[in-house]
């Protein structure tokens, strides 16, 4: 080996071995290895990908010089250079990355670089004769004298990595099994998501579902509050009973009592027959009061009575109807603030707010955005009979950068539109609405205000310097700045500058005479 590698390269391999011998976390060991390759062997960017023992997919575990989260980049068997190396177990070396069509750049790290100046090396990592991972690096082409020798050096590093990468794959498999066990305990639901925020919501649903406790769901419009209500009902002992949905925002006061509690024939003009109310329809099940914060004061009082007494009288009737109904309410308003301002009854609020569930906005559910986008692409591709099956990298960038004021509902509409527009098998950036390429209005105002402030401060400083050089003479300052005296006078008034403080009294008369 001493004849094959230089002293510097042998020292680097020694450093790699020492890093792997440390009692550190495995990912810290990987980071240490990539740091050695960067500092001592000229590596620009590097990645260690782990092979999924079941699917054969290679997922990025640790990266150096690449701004991407672990686990976010996955290569299917044979996909791209990394996928090919993982599948075949043979190394690949590209002298000119600009000429390689199979290079996917999933991480986007080389998007703004001249790929013709880069060489790319990718080698398999073996353990007991089986591929367990992939090591890939890129270097400046001008620093690569012998591509074959570079591959041999990288294979030596991969050989040192083999055992540790195997342990990492086993560790990940154990984590996956634990996750599957946790998944088995997840409540039955149509809610999609793997983010911590959604896992917290599912945990709360699991805790409260099989009780009769009243639940208040908080969340912005479009976050999926109705799905949470359905999940609570479906996982409760009332699942065999009805789930009755009531949109409180769409219910006028004149029809509220009849709508919720029913009426007898002839109770009012147009009441030609007896009718059950929503509470009676929900007997033995769950009633979901959506947008409960929109109820008028009169409606709030009538709802409070049935929540307290568990009974009501239909309109125009003397009979009392007792109900066994579980109440789940939802709102996009801050009811605590509404209560403080007298716009919502405090007694009703406390009746509803026995168990709170806060549903996060989509912008706070980063890992779920692509999961939901893929789901909606598959859903609408099937409904529309189209062959769309993936989302391109530029489109993913736009989806991840957008602030999603309309939440999941807006994302679904965007993906439906994109599937309609897509002519081939992929969603491209041009298929997404123009709003995804614009900043939020409040951010636009902030940027504009900041720019105006910076330009104004810069302009004021330049004007003051010119007035100093001109000793307060505005006409002379205008000539120095290449503008007119009138504009200088306007700017002086605009920025509140007193030019007299720059006047040289000994020369003032002489300068004015020249003007």
Buried (B, 14 or more C-beta within 10 A) or exposed (E): EEEEBEEEBBEBBEBBEEBBEEEEEBBEBBBBBBBBBBEBBEBBBBBBBBBBBEEBBBBBBBBBBBEBEBEBBBBBBEBBBBBBBBBEBEBBBBBEBBEBEEBBBBBBBBEEBEBEBBBBBBBBBBBEEBBBBBBBBBBEBEEBEEBEBBBBBBBBBBBBBBBBBBBBBEEBBEEBEEEEEEEEEBBEBEBBBEBEBBEEBBBBBBEBBBBEBBBBBBBBEBBBBBBBBBBBBBBBEBBEBBBBBBEBEEBEEEEBBBBBBBBBEEBEEEBEEBBBBBBBBBBEBBBBBBBBBBBEEEBBEBBBBBBEEEEBBBBBBEEEBEBEBBBBBBBBBEBEEBBEEEEBBEEBBEBBBEBEBEBBBBEEBEBBBBBBBBBBBBBBBEEEEBEBEEBBBBBBBBBEEBBBBBBBBBBBBBBBBBBEEBEEEBBBBEBBBEEBEEEEEEEEEEEEEEEEEEEEEEEBEBBBBBBEEBBBBBBBBBBBBEBEBEEBBEBBEEBEBEBEEBBEEEEBEEBEEEE
